[in-house]
Amino acid sequence: MEDVDLDGGGGSGRKYRPVLDSDRAVLEMSSMDPGSSSAASSSQPFRDQPPPNLRKINVGNGATEASNAKEGNNSPSQPQPNGSHQESKLELFGFDSLVNILGLKSMTSEQAVQPSSPREGEDISITVGEPKPAAPKLGTMMGVFIPCIQSILGIIYYIRFSWIVGMAGIGESFLLVALCGLCTFLTSISLSAIATNGAMKGGGPYYLIGRALGPEVGVSIGICFFLGNAVAGALYVLGAVETFLKAVPKAGIFRETVSHVNGTAVTPIEAPSSHDLQIYGIVVTILLCFIVFGGVKMINRVAPAFLVPVLFSVICIFLGMFVAKKDKPSEGFTGLSWETIKDNWSSDYQKTNDAGIPETDGHVSWNFNSLVGLFFPAVTGIMAGSNRSASLKDTQQSIPIGTLSATLITTSLYFISVLFFGAVATREKLLTDRLLTATVAWPFPSLIKIGIILSTLGAALQSLTGAPRLLAAIANDDILPILRYFKVADGSEPYAATLFTAILCGVCVIIGNLDLITPTITMFFLLCYTGVNLSCFLLDLLDAPSWRPRWKFHHWFLSLVGALLCIVIMFLISWSFTVVALALASLIYKYVGLKGKAGDWGDGFKSAYFQLALRSLRSLGENQVHPKNWYPIPLVFCRPWGQLPENVPCHPKLADFANCMKKKGRGMSIFVSILDGDYHECAEDAKTACKQLSTYINYKNCEGVAEIVVAPNMSEGFRGIVQTMGLGNLKPNIVVMRYPEIWRRENLTEIPKTFVGIINDCIVANKAVVIVKGLDEWPNEYQKQYGTIDLYWIVRDGGLMLLLSQLLLTKDSFESCKIQVFCIAEEDADAEVLKADVRKFLYDLRMQAEVFVIPISSQENGGSPQDESHDAFKGAQQRIDDYLNKMKAAAKKDGTPLMADGKRAVVNEQQVEKFLFTTLKLNSIMLRYSRMAAVVLVSLPPPPLNHPAYFYMEYMDMLLENIPRILIVRGYRRDVVTLFT
C-alpha cells in the first residue's frame, strides 16, 4: 500500500500509512484491559512481555492467521506497514483499537472482534469458531407492510363493519373511522421517530417504551400489551368460529333462530349460539396451540398464504357491490344508490340481543361510544412490524415506511367501504346480515367465507405467537422476579409463556361474546399507543443530544395530541373499563417499583429530571433565598476524629443526625470525606470509597449524595470542599461535624490546628456550623426521648438555633420534648423587658417555648455547678500556662517572635484568662439548668484572632465539660426564619 503525502507538496511532506488491524500495535492494544492507563502500559513495553490475559480465537481463514495473531505478528516475514514509529504513537493512547471497539472488519478480511465491554444489562454473545450463518433478513414489504396489513385488516372488517355502518349511519361511521384512524396514524408517526433513533432489540413496543420511559412504565404497559395480544387471539378465534357456523349452519350443536326484528316478523334468521362459539372456540384454540408449540418456522412458511385470501376477498366484495342490484335484487340490496346513501346517512341506534340482532326488548344498548370500542380493534396491528425488528434488514427505513403505508391504505379502505356499504344495502339488511361481506361478494361467496376463516386463523396464530415472545422479552430483562419462570435462552421457544398465553386465550374464548371482548382489547392497545406517544412526546420535548431520529416528520405536539386522543377514546368507550385498565397498569407500575430490580436504561424521565434540575437551578439565580424558602443543605463531614468499625465509612449516628435536620425527609445532604494522598495515585481508591459511602447512606435512608476528595491533608481538602461544593443556590449552607473529644486523650497534636482551621474556613466561606458532642449517645429514630431541648441563645445567629430545635421536634425520637430558651444577658440588662421581647419574637415565629433570662454575672459568687467545674478550670489554666511557656522558650531559643500553628501568635494573658473564665461561667449555667435535658444547643464562639489553636480547644473543652449531649451552633450572616407570611 502506498504512503499518502499529508502536506501534498511532494517528498518533503510527512507520510501517512492507514492503520491496519494486522499491525502489531493494534493487536497488542486490543488485548489491553479497558481500565488500563497509558502510564501503566508504558512502564513495560508490549514487545518485551505480552499481556498475560491475551487470548486469540481462531475465527479467520485458517491456522496461519491464528498463529500469527497468537505470536503478536512478530515473524520477520510478516510485513508491518506502519513501522515502529507508528506503533509507538498507537500505544500512547492506551485504549482498544477502533477495530475492536466498533466491531469493524479488518482490511485483511479477519473476523471482527466483539466489543469487550457491553452496556450493563445487555447481553452480547461471542461465537468461538466458525460463525453461524445469519438468518435471512426481511425487507419493508415482507417484514413490515404485509404483517401490518394482515393484523389490521381482520375479523372486524368482515363480520362487523357493515353492521356498524347500519347502526351508526354513514355520517357517524365516517367520524368513527376518522377518529380511530387519526389515533393510529399519530401513533405510527411517534413509533417511526422512536424506532429510527437507534438499534432495536426484541420486545417491540415494550422495548421502545421501556427505554424511553423507564423500566417501571415499560413493564406495566408491556404486560398490558401482552394481555391485549392474548385476548386478541380469542377475538380472532371466535371470529373464525362464528364465520364457520354462518357458512355451515348444520355444524351448530345449539341453534338459535330469530323470527322477529323490533317486533316485526321477518324471515327466520339463524344466529350462532354462544355455546357453539365456546365449544368450537376451545377446540380451535387447542389446535392452534399445537401449531404454535411446533415452532415459529412452521407459521412463517404459511403466513404469506393467509394474505392471498384477504386480498382476493376484498376484491370480490367490491366487485359484488357493483353488481349487487342485478345479482341479488330481492335480498335487501339496492345497488349503489344515492337514495340508499340518504336513507343510511343518519344513525339509528337500537337495542339488540347478544348476537347483535335488533330487538325492542334487547338488553344490549348501543351508542357512538360503544361502537368506538367495537371498531377500534380493526385499526390495531400497527406494531406488527416493530415486533419483527430483529428480522429486518433496515429497521430505520422499513418500520416508518411499512407502518405508515399500511395505516394509510387500510384507513382509506375503511373510508371507501363506509360509503359503499351504506350505498349498497338497506339498513335492515346491514343490521341483520352479520356476514354481509360474504353475501355481497361476487362471484364466489363461499370462497370468501373460506378466506375470512383463513385470514382470521392466521391473525390468531400471529397473536398466539407474538404474545408469548413479548412476555418472554419482559421476563428476560429480569425486572420482575415473579416472571422468572417465563425466561428463555436466546433462540429458544418460550414454551412456558406459550402455555400461559393459551390458558388466558381459552378463558376469553369461554366468555364466548365477541362484543364483550373487543372493549377489553381496545383498552390494552390504547394503553400501549398512549405509552408510545408519550415516549415520543417526552423525548421530542427534552431534545437530548442522543435524540436524533432519522424519521424527521415528527413533532412533540403531534405526539401529545396522539396521547390525549388515546385517553379520550378510552373514556369514550367505557369509563369503567378505562379505570380498570389504568388501575391494573398502576398496580403493575407500583409492584415493579417495590419488587423490581433497579435498572438504568437511560430513559426519558432521567433526562427530564436533569433538564428540570438545570432549569430550577437557573431559576433560583444567584440571589439569596428568601427565609421562607430556606432549606438546610448540610455538608456532613465524615472524616472521623477517632476509629470507626470496619467497612463503615461514616459514623452511624452522624447519618441519624443529618436526618434530624430535615423536615419530613425533605432536603439534601452532602456526605464528604477526605482521602489523604496524591490524586493520580488514589483516584481509584477514591471511587471505591465514594461507592461505599453512597451505599452506606442509602442503607441509613439518608437522602443525599456522597463525595470523596483526594488532598494532601485534611485542611487543604476541606478548604477546597467548602469553596467549590454545590452549584448556585444549591450549595451546602451548614457544615456538620463531630467534636474531636479524643484530641487530648490520644495526644493528637494536629487536631487543634485542623479543627480551628475548619471553623475559620466556614466563617470565611459564610457557612453555618453545627458541631455535635456526644455523638455516640445520639438517639436513633426508635429511641424515644423525654425532657427538654434547651437553647442557650448568646449571640444573634439568624434564628438557626431556633429552627434546629423545631426540626428536632418533628422527629419521633424528640416529639415528646419541650423547648426552653435561655437568654444570656449582660449584668445591666433589663431582664423582664428582654424576656417579653423574646416571647413576642417566638410567638410571631409560631414557636412554643419557655423563656428564661440569665444575667451572666449572677453566677460569679459560687455554687455547686461552678465548684463541680473548678477542677477542670484549674487544669485548663495549668495546661495553658505550660503550653505558653513552651512557646516562649522555643521563641527565645530560635530568636523569633511567638509562633503557634506555623504562624505568629499574639497572646494577651489577661484576655486568655478572661476567655477561659467566661466559658467556665457558661458551663456552670448549663450544668445548673440543663443537667436532665435531652439535648442542649449553645452558640459557638469564634476562634480568637491570633490565639493558638490549642488555647481554643481548651476554651471549648471548658465550655462543654460534663455535658453529655450538646450541639454547638454558629449561624451565618443571614436570617433563616421570618416573622411574616
CORTAJO-V97362 format. One record per run of one state. SS is the DSSP state (H for helix, E for strand, L for the rest). FROM is the first residue (numbers start at 1). TO is the last residue. If there is no record, write none. Layout:
BEGIN
ss	from	to
SS	FROM	TO
SS	FROM	TO
END
This chain:
BEGIN
ss	from	to
L	1	3
E	4	5
L	6	14
E	15	16
L	17	23
H	24	30
L	31	37
H	38	42
L	43	62
H	63	70
L	71	82
H	83	91
L	92	97
H	98	102
L	103	137
E	138	138
L	139	139
H	140	152
L	153	154
H	155	159
L	160	160
H	161	195
L	196	204
H	205	213
L	214	214
H	215	247
L	248	248
H	249	251
L	252	254
E	255	261
L	262	263
E	264	272
L	273	273
H	274	293
L	294	295
H	296	322
L	323	323
H	324	327
L	328	332
E	333	333
L	334	337
H	338	344
L	345	351
E	352	352
L	353	357
E	358	358
L	359	363
E	364	364
L	365	367
H	368	378
L	379	383
H	384	387
L	388	388
H	389	391
E	392	392
L	393	394
H	395	424
E	425	425
L	426	426
H	427	432
L	433	435
H	436	440
L	441	444
H	445	476
L	477	480
H	481	486
L	487	494
H	495	511
L	512	513
H	514	542
L	543	555
H	556	573
L	574	574
H	575	595
L	596	603
H	604	620
L	621	626
H	627	629
L	630	633
E	634	637
L	638	651
H	652	660
L	661	662
H	663	665
L	666	668
E	669	676
L	677	678
H	679	699
L	700	703
E	704	711
L	712	713
H	714	724
L	725	727
H	728	730
L	731	733
E	734	738
L	739	749
H	750	764
L	765	767
E	768	773
L	774	774
H	775	777
L	778	787
E	788	793
L	794	799
H	800	809
L	810	817
E	818	825
L	826	830
H	831	844
L	845	849
E	850	855
H	856	859
L	860	863
H	864	868
L	869	869
H	870	894
L	895	898
E	899	900
L	901	902
E	903	904
L	905	908
H	909	929
L	930	934
E	935	939
L	940	948
H	949	960
L	961	965
E	966	970
L	971	981
END
